[in-house]
Amino acid sequence: DIQLTQSPSFLSASVGDRVTITCRASQDISSYLAWYQQKPGKAPKLLIYAASSLQSGVPSRFSGSGSGTEFTLTISSLQPEDFATYYCQQGTSYPYTFGQGTKLEIK
Amino acid sequence: QVQLQESGPGLVKPSQTLSLTCTVSGGSISSGGYYWSWIRQHPGKGLEWIGYIYYTGSTYYNPSLKSRVTISLDTSKNQFSLKLSSVTAADTAVYYCARDVTIFGNSFDIWGQGTMVTVSS
């Protein structure tokens, strides 16, 4: 299985901050990488697919980059509604796998 | 727009079979280009992909669960289902159904709201 390792696992930040979350894959996954946001008691929500494509309806402050084994999710200016847990997911080979999550908390 | 809704028992006894159904509304489950998946999340933990079914009936299961999982399709009802046999407390989780979009690099663009299943006697 392809392992995805997110860093950091916990992140404390303030409204207006720029934050970056990293996802590293145990082998080359090309650009088959997606990012999700999950709030307590809710299903994950797709933010970014194919490493850098913004899902329809997602604010432009979210962006993704990377290819191969290293990927980043950047939020350019944190808003109060962005405090949540973020997951990466690879779709290049079965079984699909997810990162362990990054919990973004208010400082 | 397409919506997914899980249904099924919230409590299952150990050694029995967990059975859940996902109803697809606002679109056809027989549309090509989409795979219909089950994903679970143990309490306070991360996400685990269980497997998918395509409208043709082809399936793929996570090898970690393959011996106990069956995913099936009912196109007449626009539903797909999950059966997980011989459950233990380790199968207690929130179970989600989700749509996997191949042109989106196999990402999940639509999710059900999730259903909590507890395995307990």
Interface residues (C-beta under 8 A of the other chain):
Chain A: S31 Y32 L33 A34 Y36 K42 A43 P44 K45 L46 Y49 A50 A51 S53 Q55 Y87 Q89 G91 T92 Y94 P95 Y96 T97 F98 G99 Q100 G101
Chain B: S37 G46 L47 E48 W49 Y60 N62 P63 S64 Y96 A98 D100 V101 F104 G105 N106 S107 F108 D109 W111 G112 Q113 G114
